[in-house]
Amino acid sequence: MKHSYLVAALALCSLAAGCGGGDVVSDSVMPVAGNWTDCRTGEWRYGFYDGMAIADGDFWSYESVAVTASRAEIVLHRDGESKRVVLLRDNAADSLCRERRGLFSRRPLVRSAGYVAAISADNRAMGNPSLVLDSVTVRGYLPGVEDGANVTLSISNIIHNDNTFGSVMSSVDSCGRFETRLPCVCLSELIVECGNVYGHIYCAPGDVVMVTRDTVSGRTLVMGEYARLYNEEEAYRRYVEEKNDYVDIDYYDTIPHEAYLDRVRSEVEAGGRRRLDGFVAASGPLSRRFMESNMASQLYSMINYAAYRRFALRGDGRDRLPECYASYLDSVVAALPPQFRMLWTDPDVYFNTRTGGTRGSKSYWVVAETLRYMDEHGIRSLSETERGYIETWNEGMDALRSGAITAETLPDSFRAANDSLMALWSGDEMQAFVKEKGEKFIGEIVDVRMAILDPLEKIAESGVDNRFEELCAANLFMEDIYYRQHSMGELWFSEMEKRISDPVLRRCIEAENEKYLAIENTGFDCPASIMPSEPYAAETDAGELWNRIAERYRGKVVAIDFWGTWCVPCREEMPAVKVLAARYDGRDVVFVFFAYMSPEESWLNVIRELGMTAPNIVHFNLPDKQMQLLVDKFGVTSYPTHILVDREGNVLPEDVPGLWVDGKALPEAIDRLLD
């Protein structure tokens, strides 16, 4: 497959000029206009509209249309291909007809204003799991959507992990159509969103998916390999909504952990079977794929509800989930069919909970991790005494983090271990190694240990099969690139090559890395937006620091945004903030972004990728100590946080909701300050 499939979603060739049709007038199509569904399978088969038709997952123009009271003969064409559709109309009801297929075959069709239950069986399975590198083509007709409206599409599976490759934007043309292509590996979930159109559709490499919104019923209709499954899942969702039969277990409940797990068994596991039995009794024949998908959904729910319990643990690192959780999760994951394991986007949930789910996070210190790396790679062996220093340091940090001790009551053994490790770090041998490898490599030692090696250790200990272990490892590597927002280095890739042998998985990871390499070679539209940090590095007083920064913007309304490169909502909101900033171009408003705990490389890449520079936008990435001064001064506890400052330099007492919460609050507040 072409490399371009991997690095971005590719817009296909533009659709034919106009909306098709040519000589066909609307009156000739009117008697059969609308969306026609196969009564046997419940799948959308045809869409006939003024000047355009949809069939076989593609757009067609009319060559001829001849309609009588009992028959419609329609000839469609596209790109030199013709298709003849003959409909035998029901005289008693114009919403019913039969499509003639050969001399004797008749397919019953209904012009549907709602869900059509299938009347025939479907024994097709979801298929065996395979890793194939390809793309999925998505086409759509969205009547009533204005020209240029954006359609958001995304692919989700264990490799893409929801966010990898990002969401793809496609624009609707003047006829309400769009067409695009997304990179796809293995069985995936395709999400299509545009206004009130929403589709959550299974797909696989090479698939073609067509979507529309039926203007009569308001339903999203789908053509494609998994169209019947989509219809049945949507019907099941509506069934559960109508019955108001949802699972609602409070994972913070104070009951014992064993009792909580019993509730998962009785309410999630048994309740899921009860809901399915009710739906089966109320429906026509359901496909084998629906039964397989529903079983997998129930297993996902069982895993997730059991895993949510880890949030109820005390944060001291000593409260752990009992062994029954590990055995329960093992049994559930073992029951999950292989193709649905590939579809699963968050295996970390399972592995973290399986090992006790402790909320206490581990401390990673560059000194200790560099010594461990040198020992593991035969560069410098750790003595037993030095291993003891590292163990003592880790124990002290665990106790400090859990609140068991304070910085003032740290034992002498911790202080002695810390001093000894620092002496090793300052020695000629260690410093020569640091100088040889460079700061980026040394930083990667900690990053790889934290994000890759330690999680992989949990996966290896779980005893899952090697194929699933490799998929989970690929998920970790992909997730780490997305989290860090920059290209990876020598150590990271050497670990990836040790653990990922499948060429498709490797290519996916390499392509994501190449995306960031390309970003890093991109310039800024407005370089003046990037502010230097050095002038503020010596400040120790929050008030003085803020005054120095704010002074240059006196007389302007200042919209402050505290964010971080690691914060997904922050990044997702930024394009909307850029649009807002453009509204105030040339006026006395400046948008000031403060990045919190964000590595320089990642910080610059996010700004480049999102194009977040403009004459009225400035970015600061202050040293950690100075950034913490501002965070404490403004009382920032969540990200993104928006704060406004008036022309006189007065900070408004209350934060303003972000655009992702309330699209009007921030611009209305700015307008009031400008008046």
DAZI-V861550 format. One record per pair of residues at least 12 apart in sequence whose ideal C-beta (glycine too) atoms are under 10 Angstrom apart, sorted by the first residue. I is the first residue (numbers start at 1). J is the second residue. Records with the same first field share a line. If there is no record, write none. Layout:
BEGIN
I->J + J
END
This chain:
BEGIN
1->132 + 133 + 134 + 135 + 183 + 205 + 206 + 504 + 507
2->133 + 134 + 135
3->133 + 507 + 510 + 511 + 514
4->135 + 181 + 183 + 511
5->133 + 134 + 135 + 181 + 182 + 183 + 184 + 185 + 205 + 511
6->133 + 135 + 165 + 183 + 185 + 507 + 508 + 510 + 511 + 512 + 514 + 515
7->165 + 183 + 511 + 512 + 514 + 515 + 518
8->165 + 166 + 168 + 181 + 182 + 183 + 511 + 515 + 518
9->135 + 136 + 138 + 153 + 154 + 155 + 165 + 166 + 167 + 168 + 169 + 170 + 180 + 181 + 182 + 183 + 184
10->135 + 137 + 168 + 180 + 181 + 182 + 183
11->168 + 169 + 170 + 171 + 178 + 179 + 180 + 181
12->137 + 138 + 139 + 170 + 178 + 179 + 180 + 181
13->179
14->173 + 179
15->52 + 59 + 139 + 173 + 174 + 175 + 177 + 178 + 179
16->52 + 59 + 60 + 61 + 78 + 79 + 175 + 177
17->173 + 175
18->51 + 52 + 61 + 173 + 174 + 175
19->49 + 50 + 51 + 52 + 59 + 61 + 141 + 173 + 174 + 175 + 176 + 177
20->49 + 50 + 51 + 52 + 53 + 59 + 60 + 61 + 62 + 76 + 77 + 78 + 175 + 177
21->49 + 50 + 51 + 52 + 53 + 61 + 62 + 65 + 175
22->51 + 61 + 62 + 63 + 77
23->62 + 63 + 64 + 65
24->50 + 51 + 52 + 53 + 61 + 62 + 63 + 64 + 65 + 74
25->50 + 51 + 62 + 65
26->49 + 50 + 51
27->50 + 65 + 67
28->50 + 62 + 64 + 65 + 66 + 67 + 72 + 74
29->48 + 49 + 50 + 51 + 52 + 53 + 62 + 65 + 67 + 72 + 74
30->48 + 50 + 65 + 67
31->48 + 65 + 67 + 68 + 69 + 72 + 87 + 89 + 94
32->46 + 48 + 53 + 65 + 67 + 72 + 74 + 85 + 87 + 89 + 94 + 97 + 109 + 111
33->47 + 48 + 49 + 50 + 53 + 111
34->46 + 47 + 48 + 49 + 94 + 95 + 111 + 112 + 113 + 214 + 215 + 216
35->47 + 48 + 49 + 54 + 109 + 110 + 111 + 112 + 113 + 141 + 212 + 213 + 214 + 215 + 216 + 217 + 219 + 221
36->48 + 55 + 85 + 87 + 95 + 96 + 97 + 99 + 107 + 109 + 110 + 111 + 112
37->108 + 109 + 110 + 111 + 112 + 114 + 115 + 116 + 118 + 214 + 221 + 231
38->99 + 107 + 108 + 109 + 110 + 112 + 116 + 118 + 119 + 120 + 227 + 228
39->96 + 98 + 107 + 108 + 109 + 110 + 112 + 116 + 117 + 118 + 119 + 120
40->107 + 108 + 109 + 116 + 118 + 119 + 120 + 121 + 122 + 284 + 285
41->107 + 116 + 118 + 119 + 120 + 121 + 122 + 227 + 228 + 231 + 285 + 287
42->110 + 112 + 115 + 116 + 117 + 118 + 119 + 120 + 122 + 227 + 228 + 230 + 231 + 232 + 235 + 283 + 284 + 285 + 287
43->116 + 118 + 122 + 221 + 222 + 223 + 224 + 227 + 228 + 229 + 230 + 231
44->112 + 116 + 210 + 211 + 212 + 214 + 219 + 220 + 221 + 222 + 223 + 224 + 227 + 228 + 230 + 231
45->85 + 99 + 107 + 109 + 110 + 221 + 223 + 227
46->60 + 74 + 76 + 85 + 87 + 99 + 109 + 111 + 223
47->59 + 60 + 141 + 143 + 210 + 212 + 214 + 221 + 223
48->60 + 62 + 65 + 72 + 74 + 76 + 85 + 87 + 111
49->62 + 141 + 143 + 175 + 176 + 212 + 215
50->62 + 175
51->175
52->76 + 141 + 175 + 176 + 177
53->65 + 74 + 76 + 77 + 78 + 83 + 85 + 141
54->76 + 139 + 140 + 141 + 177 + 210 + 212 + 221 + 223
55->74 + 76 + 78 + 83 + 85 + 210 + 223
56->76 + 78 + 83 + 208 + 210 + 223
57->137 + 138 + 139 + 207 + 208 + 209 + 210 + 222 + 223 + 224 + 225 + 227
58->76 + 78 + 79 + 81 + 83 + 137 + 139 + 179 + 208 + 210 + 223
59->76 + 78 + 139 + 140 + 141 + 175 + 177 + 179 + 210
60->74 + 75 + 76 + 77 + 78 + 79 + 81 + 82 + 83 + 85
61->76 + 77 + 78 + 79
62->74 + 75 + 76 + 77
63->75 + 76 + 77 + 78 + 82 + 83 + 84
64->76 + 77 + 84
65->85
66->86
67->87 + 89
68->89
69->89 + 91 + 94
70->87 + 88 + 89 + 90 + 91 + 97
71->86 + 87 + 88 + 89 + 97 + 100
72->85 + 86 + 87 + 88 + 89 + 97 + 99
73->85 + 86 + 87 + 100
74->86 + 87
84->100
85->99 + 100 + 101
86->98 + 99 + 100 + 101
87->99 + 100 + 107 + 109
88->100 + 106 + 108 + 109
90->108 + 109 + 110
93->110 + 111
94->111
95->109 + 110 + 111 + 112 + 113
96->108 + 109 + 110 + 111
97->109 + 110 + 111
111->214 + 216
112->214 + 216 + 217 + 219 + 221
113->214 + 215 + 216 + 217 + 218 + 219
114->214 + 216 + 217 + 218 + 219
115->217 + 219 + 231 + 232 + 234 + 235 + 238 + 283
116->231 + 235 + 284
117->231 + 232 + 235 + 282 + 283 + 284 + 285 + 286
118->228 + 231 + 232 + 235 + 283 + 284 + 285 + 286 + 287 + 290
119->284 + 285
120->228 + 284 + 285 + 287
121->284 + 285 + 286 + 287 + 288
122->228 + 229 + 232 + 285 + 286 + 287 + 288 + 289 + 290
123->287 + 288 + 289
124->225 + 226 + 228 + 229 + 287 + 288 + 289 + 292
125->287 + 288 + 289 + 291 + 292 + 337 + 339
126->187 + 202 + 204 + 226 + 229 + 288 + 289 + 292 + 293 + 296 + 337 + 338 + 339 + 340 + 343
127->187 + 204 + 225 + 289 + 292 + 339
128->187 + 337 + 338 + 339
129->186 + 187 + 337 + 338 + 339 + 340 + 341 + 342 + 343 + 467 + 468 + 471
130->185 + 186 + 187 + 204 + 205 + 338 + 339 + 342 + 504
131->159 + 185 + 186 + 205 + 342 + 467 + 470 + 471 + 474 + 502 + 503 + 504 + 505 + 507 + 508
132->184 + 185 + 186 + 204 + 205 + 206 + 504
133->183 + 184 + 185 + 186 + 205 + 503 + 504 + 505 + 507 + 508 + 511
134->181 + 183 + 184 + 185 + 186 + 204 + 205 + 206 + 207 + 504
135->155 + 180 + 181 + 182 + 183 + 184 + 185 + 203 + 205 + 206 + 207
136->153 + 155 + 180 + 181 + 182 + 183 + 184 + 188 + 190 + 201 + 203 + 204 + 205 + 206 + 207 + 208 + 209 + 224 + 225
137->179 + 180 + 181 + 182 + 184 + 203 + 206 + 207 + 208 + 209 + 210 + 224
138->151 + 153 + 155 + 168 + 170 + 178 + 179 + 180 + 181 + 182 + 190 + 192 + 199 + 201 + 203 + 207 + 208 + 209 + 210 + 211 + 224
139->170 + 177 + 178 + 179 + 180 + 181 + 208 + 209 + 210 + 211 + 212 + 223 + 224
140->153 + 170 + 172 + 176 + 177 + 178 + 179 + 180 + 192 + 194 + 197 + 199 + 209 + 210 + 211 + 212 + 213 + 220 + 222
141->172 + 175 + 176 + 177 + 178 + 210 + 211 + 212 + 213 + 221
142->172 + 175 + 176 + 177 + 178 + 192 + 194 + 195 + 196 + 197 + 211 + 212 + 213 + 220
143->175 + 176 + 177 + 197 + 212 + 213 + 214 + 215
144->176 + 195 + 196 + 197 + 213 + 215
145->172 + 173 + 176 + 177 + 178 + 194 + 195 + 196 + 197 + 213
146->172 + 174 + 176 + 195
147->171 + 172 + 173 + 174 + 175 + 176
148->171 + 172 + 173 + 174
149->170 + 171 + 172 + 173 + 176 + 178 + 194 + 195
150->167 + 169 + 170 + 171 + 172 + 178 + 193 + 194 + 195
151->168 + 169 + 170 + 171 + 172 + 178 + 179 + 180 + 192 + 193 + 194 + 195 + 197 + 211
152->167 + 168 + 169 + 170 + 191 + 192 + 193 + 194
153->167 + 168 + 169 + 170 + 178 + 180 + 181 + 182 + 190 + 191 + 192 + 193 + 194 + 199 + 209 + 211
154->166 + 167 + 168 + 182 + 188 + 189 + 190 + 191 + 192 + 193
155->167 + 168 + 182 + 183 + 184 + 185 + 188 + 189 + 190 + 191 + 203
156->188 + 189 + 190 + 191 + 200 + 343 + 344 + 345
157->184 + 185 + 186 + 187 + 188 + 189 + 190 + 203 + 342 + 343 + 344 + 345 + 471 + 475
158->185 + 186 + 187 + 188 + 340 + 341 + 342 + 343 + 344 + 345 + 346 + 347 + 468 + 471 + 472 + 474 + 475 + 478
159->184 + 185 + 186 + 188 + 342 + 345 + 471 + 474 + 475 + 477 + 478 + 479 + 504 + 505 + 508 + 509 + 512
160->182 + 183 + 184 + 185 + 186 + 188 + 189 + 345 + 475 + 478 + 479 + 482 + 508 + 512
161->344 + 345 + 346 + 347 + 348 + 474 + 475 + 476 + 478 + 479 + 482
162->189 + 191 + 345 + 346 + 479 + 482 + 568
163->345 + 478 + 479 + 482 + 483 + 568 + 571 + 572
164->183 + 345 + 475 + 478 + 479 + 481 + 482 + 508 + 509 + 511 + 512 + 515
165->182 + 183 + 184 + 478 + 482 + 508 + 511 + 512 + 515
166->482 + 515 + 571 + 572 + 609
167->182 + 191 + 193 + 572
168->180 + 181 + 182 + 183 + 192
169->575
170->182 + 192 + 194
172->194 + 195
176->212 + 213
177->212
178->192 + 194 + 211
179->210
181->208
182->203 + 209
183->205 + 508 + 511
184->203 + 204 + 205 + 206 + 207
185->204 + 205 + 342 + 474 + 504 + 505 + 507 + 508
186->204 + 205 + 339 + 341 + 342 + 343 + 471 + 504 + 505
187->202 + 203 + 204 + 205 + 226 + 338 + 339 + 340 + 341 + 342 + 343
188->201 + 202 + 203 + 204 + 205 + 207 + 342 + 343 + 345
189->201 + 202 + 203 + 226 + 343 + 345
190->202 + 203 + 204 + 207 + 209 + 211 + 222 + 224 + 226 + 230
192->209 + 211 + 220 + 222
194->211 + 213 + 220
195->213
196->213 + 218 + 220
197->211 + 212 + 213 + 218 + 219 + 220
198->211 + 213 + 220
199->211 + 212 + 213 + 220 + 221 + 222 + 230 + 234
200->220 + 222 + 230 + 233 + 234 + 237
201->220 + 222 + 224 + 225 + 226 + 227 + 229 + 230 + 233 + 234
202->222 + 224 + 225 + 226 + 227 + 229 + 230 + 233 + 289 + 293 + 343
203->224 + 225 + 226 + 230
204->224 + 225 + 226 + 339
205->504
206->225
207->224 + 225 + 226
208->223 + 224 + 225
209->222 + 223 + 224 + 225 + 226 + 227 + 230
210->222 + 223 + 224 + 227
211->223 + 224 + 227 + 230
219->231 + 234 + 238
220->234
222->234
225->289
226->287 + 289 + 293
228->286 + 287 + 289 + 290
229->286 + 287 + 288 + 289 + 290 + 292 + 293 + 294
230->290 + 293
231->287 + 290
232->279 + 283 + 284 + 285 + 286 + 287 + 289 + 290 + 291 + 293 + 294
233->289 + 290 + 293 + 294 + 297
235->279 + 282 + 283 + 284 + 286 + 290
236->275 + 276 + 279 + 280 + 283 + 286 + 290 + 293 + 294 + 297
238->279
239->275 + 276 + 278 + 279 + 282 + 283
240->275 + 276 + 278 + 279
243->275 + 278 + 279 + 282
245->271 + 274 + 275 + 278 + 279
246->271 + 275
247->263 + 264 + 267 + 268 + 269 + 271 + 272 + 275 + 301 + 305
248->267
249->263 + 264 + 266 + 267 + 268 + 271 + 305 + 306 + 308 + 309
250->263 + 308 + 312
251->263 + 264 + 304 + 305 + 306 + 307 + 308 + 309 + 310 + 311 + 312
252->308 + 309 + 311 + 312
253->309 + 312
254->312
255->312
256->322
257->309 + 310 + 312 + 313 + 319 + 320 + 321 + 322 + 324 + 325 + 357
258->321 + 322 + 324 + 325
260->305 + 306 + 308 + 309 + 312 + 321 + 325
261->305 + 306 + 309 + 321 + 322 + 324 + 325 + 328 + 329
262->324
263->305 + 309
264->301 + 302 + 303 + 304 + 305 + 306 + 307 + 308 + 309 + 325 + 328 + 332
265->302 + 305 + 306 + 328
267->305
268->298 + 299 + 301 + 302 + 303 + 304 + 305 + 306
269->298 + 299 + 301 + 302 + 305 + 306 + 328 + 332
271->298 + 301
272->294 + 295 + 297 + 298 + 299 + 301 + 302
273->294 + 295 + 298
275->294 + 298
276->290 + 291 + 294 + 295 + 297 + 298
279->294
280->294
292->337 + 339 + 340
293->337 + 340 + 343
295->335 + 336 + 337 + 340
296->335 + 336 + 337 + 339 + 340 + 341 + 343 + 344
297->340
298->332 + 335
299->331 + 332 + 333 + 334 + 335 + 336 + 337 + 340 + 341 + 344
300->332 + 336 + 340 + 343 + 344 + 345 + 346 + 349
301->332
302->328 + 329 + 331 + 332 + 333 + 335 + 336
303->328 + 329 + 332 + 333 + 336 + 344 + 346 + 347 + 349 + 350 + 353 + 354
304->346 + 349 + 350 + 353
306->321 + 324 + 325 + 328 + 329 + 332 + 349 + 350 + 353 + 354 + 357
307->321 + 325 + 329 + 346 + 348 + 349 + 350 + 351 + 352 + 353 + 354 + 357
308->349 + 353 + 357
309->321 + 325 + 353 + 357
310->325 + 349 + 352 + 353 + 356 + 357 + 358 + 359
311->357 + 359
312->357 + 359
313->356 + 357 + 358 + 359 + 360
314->358 + 359 + 360 + 402 + 403
315->358 + 359 + 360 + 361 + 401 + 402 + 403
316->358 + 359 + 360 + 398 + 399 + 401 + 402 + 403 + 404
317->356 + 358 + 359 + 360 + 361 + 362 + 398 + 399 + 401 + 402 + 403 + 404
318->358 + 360 + 398 + 402 + 404
319->356 + 357 + 358 + 359 + 360 + 402
320->355 + 356 + 357 + 358 + 359 + 360
321->352 + 353 + 354 + 355 + 356 + 357 + 358
322->356
323->354 + 356
325->353 + 354 + 355 + 356 + 357
326->350 + 353 + 354 + 355 + 356 + 357 + 462
327->354
328->353 + 354
329->349 + 350 + 351 + 353 + 354 + 357 + 462
330->350 + 354 + 462 + 463 + 464
332->350
333->347 + 350 + 351 + 354 + 462 + 464 + 468
334->463 + 464 + 465
336->350 + 468
338->465 + 467 + 468 + 471
341->464 + 465 + 467 + 468 + 471 + 472
342->467 + 468 + 471 + 475
344->468 + 471 + 472 + 475
345->475 + 479
346->475 + 479
347->455 + 458 + 459 + 462 + 464 + 468 + 469 + 471 + 472 + 473 + 475 + 476
348->455 + 458 + 459 + 472 + 475 + 476 + 479
350->458 + 459 + 462 + 464 + 472
351->455 + 456 + 457 + 458 + 459 + 460 + 461 + 462 + 464 + 472 + 476
352->455 + 458
354->458 + 459 + 461 + 462 + 463 + 464
355->457 + 458 + 461 + 462
359->402
360->398 + 401 + 402
361->398 + 401 + 450
362->394 + 397 + 398 + 401 + 449 + 450 + 454
363->393 + 394 + 396 + 397 + 398 + 400 + 401 + 450
364->394 + 397 + 445 + 446 + 447 + 449 + 450 + 451 + 454
365->390 + 393 + 394 + 397 + 418 + 421 + 425 + 446
366->425 + 434 + 439 + 442 + 443 + 445 + 446
367->389 + 390 + 393 + 418 + 421 + 422 + 424 + 425 + 426 + 430 + 442 + 446
368->386 + 389 + 390 + 391 + 393 + 394 + 397 + 417 + 421 + 424 + 425 + 446 + 449
369->390 + 442 + 443 + 445 + 446 + 447 + 448 + 449 + 450 + 453
370->424 + 425 + 430 + 433 + 434 + 437 + 441 + 442 + 445 + 446 + 449
371->386 + 387 + 389 + 390 + 421 + 424 + 425 + 430 + 445
372->387 + 390 + 445 + 449 + 453
373->433 + 437 + 441 + 442 + 444 + 445 + 446 + 448 + 449 + 491
374->429 + 430 + 433 + 445
375->387 + 390
376->453
377->491 + 494
379->429 + 433
380->424 + 429 + 430 + 433
382->424
385->417 + 420
386->417 + 420 + 421 + 424
388->413 + 417 + 420
389->413 + 414 + 416 + 417 + 418 + 419 + 420 + 421 + 423 + 424
390->417 + 420 + 421
391->417
392->411 + 413 + 414 + 415 + 416 + 417 + 418 + 420 + 421
393->413 + 414 + 415 + 416 + 417 + 418 + 420 + 421
394->414 + 417
395->411 + 413 + 414 + 417
396->410 + 411 + 413 + 414 + 415 + 417 + 418
397->410 + 414 + 418
399->411 + 414
400->414
437->489 + 490 + 491
438->489 + 490
440->486 + 488 + 489 + 490 + 491 + 601
441->489 + 490 + 491 + 492
442->491
443->489 + 491 + 599 + 601
444->488 + 489 + 490 + 491 + 492 + 493 + 495
445->491
447->480 + 483 + 484 + 488 + 489 + 491 + 492 + 599
448->477 + 480 + 488 + 489 + 491 + 492 + 494 + 495 + 496
449->491 + 495
450->480
451->476 + 477 + 479 + 480 + 481 + 483 + 484 + 492
452->473 + 476 + 477 + 479 + 480 + 491 + 492 + 495 + 496 + 499
453->476 + 495 + 499
455->472 + 473 + 475 + 476 + 479 + 480
456->469 + 472 + 473 + 476 + 477 + 495 + 498 + 499
458->472
459->471 + 472 + 473 + 475 + 476 + 499
460->472 + 473 + 499
466->501
467->502
469->499
470->499 + 500 + 501 + 502 + 505
471->500 + 502 + 505
472->499
473->495 + 496 + 498 + 499 + 500 + 505 + 509
474->496 + 499 + 500 + 502 + 504 + 505 + 506 + 508 + 509
475->505
476->496 + 499 + 500
477->492 + 493 + 495 + 496 + 499 + 500 + 505 + 506 + 508 + 509 + 512 + 513
478->505 + 508 + 509 + 512 + 513
480->492 + 496 + 509 + 512
481->509 + 512 + 513 + 515 + 516
482->512 + 516 + 568
483->565 + 566 + 568 + 602
484->516 + 565 + 566 + 599 + 601 + 602 + 605
485->516 + 519 + 565 + 566 + 571 + 598 + 599 + 601 + 602 + 603 + 604 + 605 + 606 + 608 + 609
486->513 + 516 + 517 + 519 + 520 + 565 + 599 + 600 + 601 + 602 + 603 + 604 + 605 + 606
487->512 + 513 + 514 + 515 + 516 + 517 + 518 + 519 + 520 + 601 + 605
488->509 + 510 + 512 + 513 + 516 + 517
489->513
492->509 + 513
493->506 + 509 + 510 + 513
496->509 + 510 + 513
497->509
515->605 + 609
516->601 + 602 + 605 + 608 + 609
518->608 + 609
519->604 + 605 + 606 + 607 + 608 + 609
520->601 + 604 + 605 + 608 + 609
521->608
522->604 + 605 + 608 + 609 + 611
523->608 + 613
524->604 + 607 + 608 + 611 + 612 + 613 + 619
525->608 + 611 + 612 + 613 + 614 + 615
526->611 + 612 + 613 + 614 + 615 + 616 + 617 + 618
527->613
528->613 + 614 + 615 + 617 + 618
529->591 + 593 + 607 + 612 + 613 + 614 + 615 + 616 + 617 + 618 + 619
530->603 + 604 + 607 + 613 + 617 + 618 + 619 + 620 + 621
531->549 + 552 + 592 + 593 + 618 + 619 + 620 + 621 + 622
532->620 + 621
533->600 + 620 + 621 + 622 + 623 + 626 + 627
534->622 + 623
535->548 + 549 + 622
536->548 + 549 + 620 + 622 + 623 + 626 + 627 + 629 + 630
537->622 + 623 + 625 + 626
538->623 + 625 + 626
539->622 + 623 + 625 + 626 + 629 + 630
540->625 + 626 + 629
541->629 + 633
542->626 + 628 + 629 + 630 + 631 + 632 + 633 + 634
543->629 + 633
544->629
545->622 + 625 + 626 + 627 + 629 + 630 + 633
546->629 + 630 + 633 + 634 + 645 + 649 + 651
547->649
549->592 + 594 + 618 + 620 + 622 + 626 + 630
550->592 + 645 + 649 + 651
551->649
552->590 + 618
553->588 + 589 + 590 + 592 + 618 + 645 + 647 + 649
554->645 + 647 + 648 + 649
555->588 + 647 + 648 + 649
556->584 + 587 + 588 + 589 + 590 + 592 + 616 + 645 + 646 + 647 + 649 + 673 + 674
557->584 + 587 + 588 + 589 + 590 + 591 + 644 + 645 + 646 + 647 + 669 + 670 + 671 + 672 + 673 + 674
558->588 + 589 + 590 + 591 + 592 + 618 + 643 + 644 + 645 + 646 + 647 + 649 + 651 + 670 + 673
559->577 + 580 + 581 + 584 + 589 + 590 + 591 + 592 + 593 + 616 + 617 + 642 + 643 + 644 + 645 + 656 + 666 + 667 + 669 + 670 + 673
560->590 + 591 + 592 + 593 + 594 + 620 + 630 + 634 + 636 + 641 + 642 + 643 + 644 + 645 + 651 + 652 + 655 + 656
561->573 + 574 + 577 + 591 + 592 + 593 + 594 + 595 + 617 + 619 + 639 + 640 + 641 + 642 + 643 + 658 + 666
562->592 + 593 + 594 + 595 + 596 + 627 + 630 + 631 + 634 + 636 + 637 + 638 + 639 + 640 + 641 + 642 + 643 + 655
563->577 + 593 + 594 + 595 + 596 + 598 + 603 + 606 + 619 + 639 + 640 + 641 + 642 + 658
564->594 + 595 + 596 + 597 + 598 + 602 + 603 + 606 + 627 + 639 + 640
565->595 + 596 + 597 + 598 + 599 + 600 + 601 + 602 + 603 + 604 + 605 + 606 + 607 + 621
566->595 + 596 + 597 + 598 + 599 + 602 + 606 + 639
567->595 + 596 + 597 + 598 + 606 + 638 + 639 + 640
568->639
569->638 + 639 + 640 + 658 + 660 + 661
570->593 + 595 + 596 + 598 + 606 + 639 + 640 + 641 + 658 + 660
571->606 + 609 + 610 + 612 + 640
572->610 + 640 + 659 + 660
573->640 + 642 + 658 + 659 + 660 + 661
574->593 + 606 + 607 + 609 + 610 + 611 + 612 + 640 + 659
575->610 + 611 + 612 + 659
576->658 + 659 + 660 + 663 + 666
577->591 + 593 + 610 + 612 + 617 + 640 + 642 + 658 + 659 + 660 + 666
578->591 + 610 + 611 + 612 + 613 + 614 + 617
579->659
580->659 + 663 + 666 + 667 + 670
581->612 + 613 + 614 + 615 + 616 + 617
582->614 + 616 + 617
583->616 + 667 + 670 + 671
584->614 + 616 + 667 + 670 + 671 + 674
585->614 + 615 + 616 + 617
586->615 + 616
587->616 + 670 + 674
588->616 + 647 + 673 + 674
589->616 + 644 + 647 + 667 + 670 + 671 + 673 + 674
590->614 + 615 + 616 + 617 + 618 + 645
591->612 + 614 + 616 + 617 + 618 + 619 + 642 + 670
592->616 + 617 + 618 + 619 + 620 + 643 + 645
593->607 + 612 + 617 + 618 + 619 + 620 + 621 + 640
594->618 + 619 + 620 + 621 + 622 + 626 + 627 + 630 + 631 + 634 + 636 + 641 + 643
595->607 + 619 + 620 + 621 + 622 + 627 + 639
596->621 + 622 + 624 + 627 + 628 + 630 + 631 + 636 + 639 + 640 + 641
597->621 + 624 + 627 + 628 + 631 + 639
598->621 + 624 + 627
599->621
600->621
602->621
603->619 + 620 + 621
604->619 + 621
606->619
607->619 + 621
633->651
634->651 + 655
635->655
636->655
637->655
638->655 + 658
639->658
640->655 + 658 + 659 + 660 + 661
641->655 + 656 + 658
642->655 + 656 + 657 + 658 + 659 + 661 + 665 + 666 + 669
643->655 + 656
644->656 + 666 + 669 + 670 + 672 + 673
645->673
646->672 + 673 + 674
647->673 + 674
650->673
652->669 + 672 + 673
654->669
656->668 + 669 + 670
657->669
END
